[in-house]
């Protein structure tokens, strides 16, 4: 009986993962991605980074997990997971246009069986954080003037 439950759970998790790849690339081989769309777990928070502001990236392997940091002007995206070389290749080719943080269950399934060598993105962090940027725009960090203003650069 426990085997039947695990098969059923596996089918449910597979159905939830359909169409939700951990990354997307520009479909046309000759086209270049204009921006990088970063989506967090659950899909309720997403941010965009223009490739026109791309400064560089650093890819490192720390034990079992890999880390990829991509700089865009004064902002950064930090990705942790496995098989991140696929993302690095997409950056070098100029075709990476989306990164999606995977739910824990989907990441666990991909770690067990990953025939397409898809990157397993376990964590995505953006710096400065979205809320910090919003507070700065609204002027909430300015005790004197409490009104919207431009970001200081």
BANUDREN-339172 format. One record per residue: residue number from 1; residue in three letters; x, y, z of N, C-alpha, C, O in turn. Coordinates in pm, 1 decimal, padded with zeros to 6 digits. Each point is the difference from the previous one (the first is absolute). Example, Ala and Ser with C-alpha at 12.3 -4.5 7.8 and 13.67 -1.06 7.14 Angstrom:
<pts>
- 1; ALA; 01319.0; -00569.0; 00780.0; -00089.0; 00119.0; 00000.0; 00090.0; 00120.0; 00000.0; 00103.6; -00001.9; 00066.5
- 2; SER; -00138.6; 00106.9; -00138.5; 00082.0; 00119.0; 00006.0; -00077.0; 00109.0; 00073.0; 00050.9; 00110.8; 00016.9
</pts>
This chain:
<pts>
- 1; UNK; 00079.9; -00120.2; 00000.0; -00079.9; 00120.2; 00000.0; 00085.0; 00128.0; 00000.0; -00034.9; 00094.8; -00070.2
- 2; UNK; 00146.2; -00088.6; 00147.0; 00079.9; 00121.6; -00004.2; 00052.1; 00031.7; -00139.6; 00017.2; 00117.1; -00033.8
- 3; UNK; 00008.6; -00220.8; -00049.1; 00048.0; 00024.7; -00135.3; -00105.7; 00073.4; -00082.7; 00032.8; 00088.9; -00078.6
- 4; UNK; -00159.8; -00126.7; 00096.6; -00108.2; 00065.1; -00074.2; -00009.6; 00146.8; 00037.7; -00021.2; 00085.0; -00086.5
- 5; UNK; 00036.7; -00054.5; 00214.7; -00006.8; 00139.3; 00042.9; 00113.5; 00080.0; -00062.0; -00021.4; 00112.7; -00044.8
- 6; UNK; 00141.0; -00168.5; 00041.6; 00111.6; 00076.5; -00054.4; -00018.0; 00021.1; -00150.6; 00038.4; 00105.1; -00051.3
- 7; UNK; -00095.8; -00201.9; -00020.9; -00026.2; 00018.3; -00142.6; -00104.3; 00109.1; -00022.2; 00013.8; 00081.8; -00090.9
- 8; UNK; -00116.4; -00080.6; 00172.6; -00104.3; 00101.3; -00011.6; 00058.7; 00137.8; 00029.6; -00025.7; 00095.9; -00072.9
- 9; UNK; 00103.7; -00086.4; 00178.4; 00064.2; 00127.2; 00033.7; 00090.7; 00045.2; -00112.9; 00002.8; 00118.2; -00034.4
- 10; UNK; 00071.4; -00211.6; -00023.5; 00089.1; 00032.9; -00111.2; -00079.8; 00056.1; -00118.3; 00042.9; 00097.1; -00062.4
- 11; UNK; -00158.3; -00157.0; 00030.9; -00083.8; 00048.2; -00110.6; -00053.5; 00140.1; 00028.0; -00003.7; 00084.3; -00089.6
- 12; UNK; -00037.7; -00059.4; 00213.6; -00052.5; 00132.4; 00035.8; 00108.1; 00104.4; -00015.2; -00023.9; 00107.4; -00055.3
- 13; UNK; 00142.1; -00138.1; 00104.1; 00110.4; 00095.3; -00009.4; 00040.0; 00023.9; -00144.9; 00034.6; 00112.3; -00036.8
- 14; UNK; -00039.1; -00216.7; -00046.0; 00032.1; 00016.7; -00141.6; -00101.9; 00089.9; -00068.6; 00036.4; 00083.2; -00083.1
- 15; UNK; -00164.7; -00099.4; 00117.6; -00104.3; 00082.4; -00060.7; 00017.6; 00145.8; 00038.7; -00021.2; 00088.8; -00082.5
- 16; UNK; 00059.5; -00063.1; 00206.4; 00020.5; 00137.3; 00045.1; 00120.5; 00063.9; -00064.7; 00006.9; 00122.5; -00009.9
- 17; UNK; 00088.5; -00202.6; -00034.6; 00123.9; 00052.8; -00057.2; -00009.4; 00019.6; -00151.0; 00090.0; 00058.7; -00060.0
- 18; UNK; -00197.6; -00107.0; -00002.2; -00011.5; 00012.9; -00145.3; 00001.3; 00145.6; -00042.5; -00071.0; 00082.9; 00056.8
- 19; UNK; 00150.4; -00053.1; -00154.9; 00003.9; 00134.5; -00053.6; 00074.7; 00099.9; 00086.8; 00012.8; 00116.3; -00038.5
- 20; UNK; 00035.5; -00156.9; 00151.6; 00070.0; 00090.4; 00090.4; 00146.9; -00038.2; 00006.0; 00046.2; -00055.4; 00099.8
- 21; UNK; 00026.2; 00084.3; -00204.8; 00142.5; -00027.1; -00001.7; 00070.3; 00099.0; 00091.0; -00053.1; 00107.2; 00029.3
- 22; UNK; 00171.4; -00142.8; 00014.8; 00073.7; 00086.9; 00090.8; 00065.8; 00117.2; -00072.1; 00046.0; 00094.4; 00064.2
- 23; UNK; -00041.5; -00100.0; -00197.6; 00059.5; 00110.3; -00075.1; -00063.7; 00005.7; -00138.2; -00058.3; -00097.8; -00046.7
- 24; UNK; 00069.9; 00212.7; -00017.7; -00047.2; 00012.6; -00138.0; 00107.3; 00069.4; -00081.9; 00076.1; 00083.0; 00049.7
- 25; UNK; -00072.7; -00119.8; -00176.9; 00095.6; 00059.3; -00092.9; -00076.3; 00059.8; -00115.7; -00114.8; -00035.9; -00026.2
- 26; UNK; 00179.7; 00127.4; -00042.5; -00057.9; 00057.9; -00121.3; -00018.3; -00113.1; -00100.3; 00091.3; -00080.2; -00019.7
- 27; UNK; -00207.8; 00072.4; -00044.0; -00031.3; -00111.5; -00089.1; 00077.0; 00005.3; -00131.5; 00042.0; -00103.5; -00051.7
- 28; UNK; -00023.7; 00222.3; -00001.9; 00069.5; 00011.6; -00127.1; 00149.8; 00000.7; 00026.0; 00048.9; 00075.0; 00084.5
- 29; UNK; 00022.2; -00157.2; -00156.0; 00143.2; -00011.5; 00023.3; 00075.2; 00128.5; -00029.5; 00103.8; 00025.7; 00060.9
- 30; UNK; -00154.0; 00055.8; -00153.2; 00069.1; 00123.2; -00035.6; -00044.2; 00118.8; 00085.8; 00059.9; 00107.2; -00007.8
- 31; UNK; -00164.7; -00125.3; 00089.9; -00051.4; 00111.0; 00081.9; 00074.8; 00007.4; 00131.9; 00054.8; -00099.1; 00048.2
- 32; UNK; -00053.7; 00219.2; 00009.3; 00063.1; 00021.8; 00128.0; -00105.2; 00040.1; 00101.4; -00090.6; 00077.4; -00030.8
- 33; UNK; 00102.4; -00130.3; 00152.2; -00093.4; 00036.2; 00106.1; 00023.0; 00145.0; 00040.1; 00114.4; 00043.7; 00011.5
- 34; UNK; -00221.7; 00030.7; 00009.7; 00010.7; 00140.4; 00038.9; 00006.1; 00017.2; 00151.8; 00061.2; 00094.5; 00050.0
- 35; UNK; -00125.1; -00186.2; 00022.9; 00000.6; 00010.0; 00145.2; -00001.9; -00138.4; 00062.6; -00029.3; -00099.6; -00066.1
- 36; UNK; 00061.1; 00095.4; 00194.1; -00004.8; -00123.3; 00078.2; -00116.6; 00012.4; 00096.4; -00001.9; 00089.8; 00084.2
- 37; UNK; -00094.9; -00178.8; -00095.7; -00117.4; -00002.5; 00086.3; 00027.8; -00100.1; 00111.8; 00023.7; -00117.7; -00026.9
- 38; UNK; -00026.4; 00163.4; 00152.2; 00028.5; -00085.2; 00115.4; -00128.9; -00018.3; 00078.1; -00060.8; 00097.2; 00044.9
- 39; UNK; 00018.9; -00223.7; -00028.7; -00125.1; -00029.8; 00068.0; 00027.1; -00084.3; 00124.3; 00073.2; -00098.9; -00004.7
- 40; UNK; -00133.8; 00139.9; 00115.3; 00014.5; -00072.0; 00127.0; -00102.0; -00112.1; 00009.5; -00091.7; -00009.7; -00081.5
- 41; UNK; 00109.4; -00076.1; 00184.0; -00094.2; -00109.2; 00023.6; -00141.2; 00054.7; 00012.7; -00020.9; 00106.0; 00059.0
- 42; UNK; -00074.1; -00176.7; -00113.3; -00139.1; 00040.3; 00009.8; -00042.4; 00097.9; -00107.2; -00119.8; 00017.0; -00022.4
- 43; UNK; 00213.1; 00047.9; -00044.6; -00031.7; 00089.9; -00108.6; -00059.3; 00133.5; 00041.1; -00046.9; 00074.5; -00086.0
- 44; UNK; 00047.4; -00041.7; 00214.7; -00058.9; 00126.9; 00044.4; 00099.8; 00114.9; 00000.0; -00038.9; 00115.6; 00016.5
- 45; UNK; 00165.5; -00145.5; -00034.6; 00099.5; 00106.8; -00004.5; 00094.2; -00026.2; -00116.4; 00056.7; -00108.6; -00012.5
- 46; UNK; -00040.9; 00208.9; -00071.9; 00088.7; -00010.6; -00115.2; 00069.5; 00134.4; -00019.9; -00054.6; 00105.0; 00033.6
- 47; UNK; 00174.5; -00109.9; -00088.2; 00076.5; 00121.0; -00027.5; 00065.2; -00014.9; -00136.7; 00026.5; -00111.3; -00045.6
- 48; UNK; -00001.2; 00222.8; -00018.1; 00063.9; -00000.8; -00130.6; 00131.1; 00076.4; 00002.9; 00012.6; 00101.8; 00068.1
- 49; UNK; 00084.3; -00151.7; -00142.2; 00132.2; 00061.1; -00008.1; 00037.4; 00013.3; -00147.1; -00000.2; -00098.6; -00073.6
- 50; UNK; 00032.0; 00218.7; 00031.5; 00033.4; 00024.8; -00140.2; 00142.7; -00047.1; -00028.5; 00093.0; 00030.9; 00074.4
- 51; UNK; -00077.6; -00105.8; -00182.8; 00134.3; -00044.6; -00039.1; 00086.4; 00117.9; -00043.9; 00122.2; -00013.0; -00008.6
- 52; UNK; -00184.4; 00128.5; -00019.6; 00077.3; 00119.9; -00034.1; 00083.1; 00047.5; 00119.6; 00099.3; 00070.6; -00017.9
- 53; UNK; -00139.6; -00109.0; 00140.5; 00071.9; 00038.7; 00121.7; 00091.8; -00110.7; 00052.1; 00057.0; 00012.4; 00108.4
- 54; UNK; -00042.9; -00119.5; -00184.9; 00082.4; -00113.9; 00041.8; 00145.4; 00042.4; 00020.0; 00060.6; 00061.8; -00087.6
- 55; UNK; -00005.7; -00096.1; 00204.6; 00138.2; 00032.5; 00032.8; 00087.2; -00124.8; -00008.3; 00110.1; 00004.4; -00054.8
- 56; UNK; -00158.8; -00114.8; 00108.5; 00076.8; -00123.5; -00001.4; -00064.5; -00103.7; 00089.5; -00103.2; 00025.0; 00062.4
- 57; UNK; 00166.0; -00143.3; -00056.8; -00052.0; -00106.5; 00085.9; 00116.0; -00076.8; 00063.3; 00113.3; 00003.5; -00048.1
- 58; UNK; -00144.8; -00072.1; 00156.0; 00096.7; -00086.2; 00067.8; -00070.3; -00130.8; 00033.2; -00103.2; -00000.2; 00067.1
- 59; UNK; 00158.6; -00110.4; -00113.8; -00059.0; -00131.7; 00020.6; 00097.5; -00081.0; 00083.8; 00116.6; -00014.2; -00037.0
- 60; UNK; -00163.0; -00039.0; 00149.3; 00088.2; -00078.2; 00087.3; -00073.1; -00123.3; 00051.0; -00122.8; -00002.0; 00009.2
- 61; UNK; 00198.9; -00098.7; 00022.9; -00055.0; -00121.4; 00058.1; 00047.6; -00011.7; 00142.3; 00119.7; -00012.9; 00025.7
- 62; UNK; -00213.4; 00017.5; 00067.0; 00034.5; -00010.0; 00141.3; -00057.5; -00130.6; 00053.7; -00117.0; -00005.2; 00038.0
- 63; UNK; 00199.2; -00101.4; -00034.5; -00049.5; -00129.1; 00045.9; -00098.2; -00057.0; -00100.0; 00028.9; -00007.8; -00119.4
- 64; UNK; -00144.6; -00031.9; 00168.2; -00101.9; -00056.8; -00088.6; -00076.8; 00107.6; -00075.4; -00050.9; -00025.3; -00109.2
- 65; UNK; 00042.1; 00144.1; 00165.8; -00077.2; 00107.1; -00063.6; 00090.1; 00091.0; -00080.4; 00116.0; 00023.1; 00034.2
- 66; UNK; -00172.9; 00028.1; -00142.3; 00069.6; 00097.8; -00082.6; -00063.9; 00136.3; 00024.8; -00115.3; 00009.1; 00042.3
- 67; UNK; 00191.3; 00095.8; -00069.1; -00052.0; 00135.7; 00014.9; 00036.7; 00080.3; -00124.0; 00113.2; -00005.2; -00048.0
- 68; UNK; -00210.8; 00079.3; -00002.6; 00020.3; 00087.8; -00114.3; -00046.6; 00139.0; 00040.5; -00115.4; 00018.5; 00038.6
- 69; UNK; 00205.3; 00079.5; -00047.2; -00033.0; 00138.8; 00030.1; 00012.9; 00078.8; -00130.1; 00104.1; -00004.0; -00065.6
- 70; UNK; -00210.1; 00075.6; 00028.8; -00001.5; 00079.6; -00122.3; -00022.0; 00146.2; 00040.4; -00095.1; 00031.7; 00071.6
- 71; UNK; 00184.3; 00057.4; -00118.4; -00010.1; 00142.3; 00032.5; -00063.9; 00076.9; -00114.5; 00035.4; -00017.6; -00116.6
- 72; UNK; -00130.8; 00103.8; 00152.8; -00068.3; 00088.9; -00094.3; 00009.1; 00140.4; 00057.0; -00081.4; 00037.2; 00084.5
- 73; UNK; 00177.4; 00040.9; -00128.2; 00015.9; 00135.5; 00052.7; 00019.6; -00003.3; 00149.9; 00098.2; -00055.5; 00049.2
- 74; UNK; -00192.8; 00115.7; 00024.5; 00007.5; 00004.9; 00145.8; -00081.7; -00109.6; 00066.1; -00021.0; 00003.5; 00121.3
- 75; UNK; -00024.8; -00099.6; -00197.9; -00080.2; -00110.5; 00053.6; 00068.8; -00132.3; -00028.4; 00086.8; -00009.7; -00086.7
- 76; UNK; -00127.8; -00092.9; 00162.3; 00058.4; -00133.0; -00016.9; -00106.8; -00107.4; 00018.0; -00096.2; 00017.4; 00074.6
- 77; UNK; 00115.6; -00128.6; -00144.8; -00084.4; -00118.8; 00014.4; 00091.4; -00113.1; 00044.2; 00103.2; -00025.4; -00062.2
- 78; UNK; -00141.3; -00042.4; 00170.0; 00078.1; -00111.9; 00052.2; -00084.9; -00126.3; -00011.2; -00109.7; -00006.9; 00055.5
- 79; UNK; 00160.7; -00092.2; -00127.1; -00071.8; -00125.1; -00023.4; 00079.6; -00112.7; 00064.2; 00121.2; -00009.5; -00019.3
- 80; UNK; -00189.3; -00076.4; 00096.2; 00063.6; -00117.5; 00058.6; -00074.3; -00124.1; -00046.1; -00122.7; -00000.9; -00009.4
- 81; UNK; 00199.2; -00104.1; -00019.2; -00060.3; -00125.0; -00042.7; 00102.3; -00094.3; -00058.7; 00115.6; -00002.0; 00042.2
- 82; UNK; -00158.4; -00076.0; -00139.5; 00083.6; -00101.1; -00064.0; -00008.9; 00015.1; -00151.8; -00100.3; 00047.8; -00052.8
- 83; UNK; 00205.4; -00088.7; -00015.9; 00005.2; 00001.3; -00146.1; -00024.4; 00140.6; -00057.4; -00075.1; 00016.6; -00096.0
- 84; UNK; 00139.0; 00082.4; 00155.5; -00019.8; 00138.1; -00042.9; 00079.3; 00035.9; -00124.8; -00011.3; 00111.6; -00050.7
- 85; UNK; 00091.4; -00205.3; 00000.8; 00075.7; 00024.3; -00123.1; -00093.9; 00033.7; -00116.1; 00035.8; 00077.6; -00088.6
- 86; UNK; -00153.8; -00135.0; 00089.4; -00099.0; 00028.2; -00105.1; -00034.5; 00149.7; -00000.2; -00014.4; 00060.3; -00106.3
- 87; UNK; 00001.2; -00001.2; 00224.9; -00029.5; 00142.9; 00009.7; 00118.5; 00083.4; -00048.1; -00017.5; 00099.9; -00069.7
- 88; UNK; 00138.7; -00142.3; 00107.9; 00121.8; 00071.3; -00042.6; 00011.3; -00003.3; -00152.3; 00034.0; 00100.4; -00062.6
- 89; UNK; -00062.6; -00215.9; 00004.1; 00003.3; -00010.9; -00146.7; -00102.8; 00093.9; -00063.9; 00028.0; 00061.5; -00102.9
- 90; UNK; -00147.4; -00050.3; 00163.8; -00102.2; 00090.2; -00050.6; 00042.3; 00146.2; 00008.4; -00032.2; 00080.0; -00087.8
- 91; UNK; 00104.9; -00045.8; 00194.5; 00051.5; 00136.5; 00014.5; 00103.6; 00027.4; -00108.6; -00004.1; 00104.0; -00065.7
- 92; UNK; 00096.5; -00197.4; 00047.4; 00105.8; 00017.8; -00101.2; -00056.4; 00010.0; -00140.8; 00051.9; 00074.1; -00083.5
- 93; UNK; -00159.9; -00150.1; 00057.4; -00062.2; 00003.1; -00132.4; -00093.4; 00119.7; -00017.8; -00044.6; 00028.2; -00111.2
- 94; UNK; 00015.3; 00042.0; 00220.6; -00091.1; 00114.2; -00006.0; -00145.0; -00040.6; -00016.6; -00080.1; 00077.0; -00053.0
- 95; UNK; 00044.6; -00198.1; 00097.8; -00135.9; -00048.0; -00022.9; -00078.5; -00031.9; 00126.2; -00116.7; -00038.0; -00009.8
- 96; UNK; 00175.7; 00051.8; 00127.5; -00071.9; -00029.1; 00123.9; -00098.9; 00112.5; 00027.5; 00040.1; 00115.7; 00012.5
- 97; UNK; -00168.9; -00148.2; -00002.8; -00096.6; 00105.6; 00028.2; -00090.1; -00028.7; 00118.9; -00086.7; 00081.8; 00030.6
- 98; UNK; 00103.6; -00194.9; 00038.0; -00082.0; -00026.5; 00117.3; 00062.2; -00100.1; 00095.5; 00060.8; -00098.6; -00041.6
- 99; UNK; -00077.2; 00125.8; 00170.9; 00043.5; -00090.6; 00106.2; -00117.4; -00016.2; 00095.1; -00061.8; 00098.6; 00040.1
- 100; UNK; 00030.9; -00222.4; -00004.0; -00110.9; -00027.5; 00090.6; 00050.4; -00082.9; 00118.0; 00060.4; -00105.8; -00018.1
- 101; UNK; -00086.2; 00155.3; 00138.4; 00034.0; -00073.3; 00121.5; -00097.6; -00116.7; 00012.9; -00121.4; 00020.6; -00001.2
- 102; UNK; 00172.8; -00142.0; 00013.5; -00085.2; -00118.4; 00003.7; -00051.4; -00029.9; 00140.3; 00072.4; 00020.1; 00097.5
- 103; UNK; -00196.2; -00067.8; -00085.6; -00047.6; -00048.8; 00129.9; 00087.2; -00116.4; 00046.1; 00056.5; -00071.8; -00082.5
- 104; UNK; -00045.6; 00053.3; 00211.9; 00088.2; -00102.5; 00057.2; -00028.2; -00139.3; -00055.1; 00093.0; -00075.7; -00028.0
- 105; UNK; -00220.7; 00041.6; 00012.5; -00035.7; -00133.6; -00049.1; 00049.5; -00020.8; -00143.1; 00052.0; -00106.8; -00032.2
- 106; UNK; -00067.7; 00207.3; -00053.7; 00046.8; -00011.8; -00138.7; 00151.8; -00009.3; -00005.7; 00054.6; -00076.4; -00079.6
- 107; UNK; 00014.2; 00153.8; 00163.7; 00146.7; -00005.4; 00004.2; 00046.7; -00137.9; 00044.3; 00096.9; -00053.0; -00054.3
- 108; UNK; -00165.0; -00005.5; 00152.6; 00036.4; -00134.0; 00048.5; -00018.3; -00104.6; -00110.1; 00083.8; -00088.7; -00016.1
- 109; UNK; -00193.3; 00099.1; -00059.7; -00023.1; -00093.9; -00110.1; 00107.7; 00013.0; -00107.4; 00048.7; -00100.5; -00051.8
- 110; UNK; -00011.8; 00222.5; 00018.9; 00103.2; 00020.6; -00101.9; 00136.6; -00050.4; 00046.6; 00079.5; -00047.2; -00081.3
- 111; UNK; -00051.7; 00056.9; 00211.3; 00126.9; -00051.6; 00051.5; 00007.0; -00151.5; -00015.5; 00108.0; -00054.9; -00022.3
- 112; UNK; -00222.4; -00013.6; 00034.0; -00003.8; -00145.8; -00013.9; 00014.0; -00042.3; -00145.0; 00071.9; -00095.1; -00030.7
- 113; UNK; -00140.3; 00165.1; -00058.7; 00002.3; -00036.3; -00141.1; -00008.7; 00126.7; -00083.7; -00100.8; 00070.5; 00001.9
- 114; UNK; 00208.2; -00042.7; -00075.6; 00005.6; 00121.6; -00081.1; 00059.4; -00034.5; -00137.2; 00112.9; 00038.8; -00029.9
- 115; UNK; -00188.5; -00111.8; -00053.8; 00055.5; -00045.0; -00127.9; 00032.4; 00113.9; -00097.5; 00085.8; -00016.4; -00086.8
- 116; UNK; -00153.6; 00131.9; 00099.9; 00024.0; 00112.5; -00090.8; 00106.7; 00095.4; 00052.0; 00024.9; 00103.9; -00061.1
- 117; UNK; 00038.8; -00138.1; 00174.1; 00101.2; 00086.1; 00063.1; -00052.0; 00141.7; 00021.8; 00071.2; 00097.4; -00024.6
- 118; UNK; -00194.1; -00086.6; 00070.3; -00060.1; 00129.6; 00029.2; 00062.6; 00056.6; 00127.3; 00026.7; -00075.5; 00093.5
- 119; UNK; -00002.7; 00206.2; -00087.9; 00052.2; 00057.7; 00123.9; -00103.4; -00012.5; 00112.1; -00119.9; 00016.9; -00021.8
- 120; UNK; 00168.5; -00046.6; 00140.1; -00086.8; -00011.9; 00116.7; 00021.8; 00126.1; 00083.1; 00100.2; 00012.2; 00070.5
- 121; UNK; -00193.3; 00080.4; -00079.1; 00012.9; 00129.2; 00066.7; -00075.2; -00006.3; 00132.2; -00123.0; 00002.7; 00003.9
- 122; UNK; 00199.6; -00011.1; 00103.7; -00058.9; -00015.1; 00132.9; -00025.2; 00133.5; 00069.2; -00091.2; 00011.0; 00082.0
- 123; UNK; 00170.4; 00089.4; -00114.0; -00012.5; 00128.3; 00067.8; 00038.8; 00112.8; -00094.7; 00099.2; -00009.9; -00072.2
- 124; UNK; -00178.0; 00117.2; 00072.9; 00030.9; 00119.8; -00077.8; -00015.2; 00120.3; 00092.3; -00102.2; 00015.8; 00066.8
- 125; UNK; 00204.4; 00068.1; -00063.7; -00005.0; 00123.0; 00079.7; 00041.4; 00116.1; -00089.3; 00091.8; -00012.4; -00081.1
- 126; UNK; -00159.7; 00124.4; 00096.8; 00032.3; 00121.1; -00075.6; 00043.0; 00108.2; 00097.8; -00062.3; 00018.5; 00104.6
- 127; UNK; 00168.6; 00052.4; -00138.8; 00051.5; 00106.7; 00086.2; 00009.1; 00129.4; -00078.2; 00038.8; -00005.7; -00116.7
- 128; UNK; -00071.5; 00122.9; 00171.9; -00077.9; 00013.3; 00122.1; -00138.7; -00060.6; -00020.2; -00049.5; -00011.2; -00112.2
- 129; UNK; -00010.9; -00026.9; 00223.1; -00129.9; -00065.8; -00006.9; -00108.0; 00095.6; -00049.9; 00011.3; 00121.8; 00013.5
- 130; UNK; -00114.2; -00178.7; -00070.4; -00111.2; 00075.1; -00058.2; -00060.1; 00098.0; 00101.0; -00025.1; 00115.9; -00033.2
- 131; UNK; 00001.9; -00162.4; 00156.9; -00060.5; 00085.7; 00102.3; 00088.0; 00120.0; 00033.7; -00051.2; 00109.1; 00025.4
- 132; UNK; 00182.3; -00128.1; -00025.0; 00092.2; 00111.3; 00027.0; -00009.3; 00105.2; -00110.8; -00001.3; 00119.9; 00027.9
- 133; UNK; -00005.0; -00164.2; -00151.4; -00010.9; 00092.7; -00113.2; -00132.4; 00076.1; 00007.0; -00003.4; 00121.0; -00022.6
- 134; UNK; -00105.4; -00191.4; 00053.8; -00130.6; 00063.7; 00010.7; -00001.1; 00104.8; 00111.3; -00053.8; 00109.0; -00019.1
- 135; UNK; 00112.1; -00140.0; 00134.4; 00006.7; 00097.9; 00109.9; 00078.8; 00123.6; -00041.9; -00036.2; 00112.2; 00035.3
- 136; UNK; 00142.9; -00132.9; -00110.1; 00081.5; 00112.0; -00046.2; -00079.3; 00087.2; -00096.9; 00005.8; 00122.7; 00007.9
- 137; UNK; -00079.0; -00184.9; -00098.4; -00081.0; 00074.9; -00096.0; -00109.7; 00078.5; 00071.0; -00026.7; 00115.0; -00034.7
- 138; UNK; -00037.2; -00177.4; 00134.6; -00106.8; 00065.6; 00073.5; 00051.7; 00106.1; 00096.0; -00077.6; 00083.0; 00047.4
- 139; UNK; 00205.2; -00084.2; -00018.3; 00056.7; 00096.1; 00093.4; -00016.3; -00040.0; 00144.7; 00014.7; 00083.8; 00089.0
- 140; UNK; -00044.7; -00209.4; -00063.3; -00021.0; -00046.6; 00137.0; 00129.0; -00001.7; 00081.4; -00005.0; 00002.5; 00123.0
- 141; UNK; 00118.8; -00006.6; -00188.6; 00127.5; 00001.0; 00071.9; 00045.9; 00142.1; 00030.4; 00100.9; 00019.4; 00067.9
- 142; UNK; -00174.4; 00080.1; -00117.7; 00035.5; 00139.7; 00019.7; -00088.7; 00057.2; 00110.3; -00116.8; 00030.2; -00024.4
- 143; UNK; 00170.5; -00014.9; 00144.9; -00078.4; 00048.2; 00113.7; -00044.2; 00145.0; -00016.4; -00102.8; 00039.1; 00055.3
- 144; UNK; 00177.8; 00040.9; -00129.6; -00031.2; 00142.7; -00012.3; -00112.5; 00026.3; -00098.5; -00091.6; 00076.8; 00029.4
- 145; UNK; 00097.5; -00139.0; -00144.3; -00088.8; 00041.3; -00107.9; -00110.6; -00098.2; -00032.8; -00080.8; 00039.8; -00083.9
- 146; UNK; 00063.8; -00150.2; 00130.1; -00107.5; -00096.8; -00020.9; -00080.2; 00017.1; -00128.8; -00122.9; 00005.4; 00004.1
- 147; UNK; 00189.1; 00002.8; -00115.1; -00067.1; 00006.4; -00128.8; 00081.7; -00078.1; -00102.1; 00117.5; -00029.3; 00022.1
- 148; UNK; -00180.3; -00003.6; -00132.4; 00067.8; -00079.9; -00103.1; 00113.7; 00082.0; -00059.5; -00011.1; 00121.6; -00016.1
- 149; UNK; 00119.4; -00189.3; -00016.0; 00114.9; 00068.5; -00060.2; 00076.5; -00099.0; -00087.0; -00030.0; -00119.3; -00002.3
- 150; UNK; 00126.8; 00169.8; -00067.2; 00080.7; -00085.8; -00087.1; 00099.8; -00079.8; 00084.2; 00039.0; 00040.9; 00109.4
- 151; UNK; 00000.2; -00154.5; -00163.2; 00103.1; -00080.8; 00065.4; 00133.0; 00073.3; -00008.4; 00034.6; 00056.1; -00103.9
- 152; UNK; 00039.1; -00056.9; 00213.5; 00132.4; 00060.6; -00002.1; 00097.3; -00099.8; -00057.1; -00001.4; -00117.0; 00038.1
- 153; UNK; 00086.3; 00161.5; -00129.2; 00096.2; -00091.9; -00062.5; 00139.2; 00045.3; 00029.1; 00096.0; -00063.6; -00043.5
</pts>
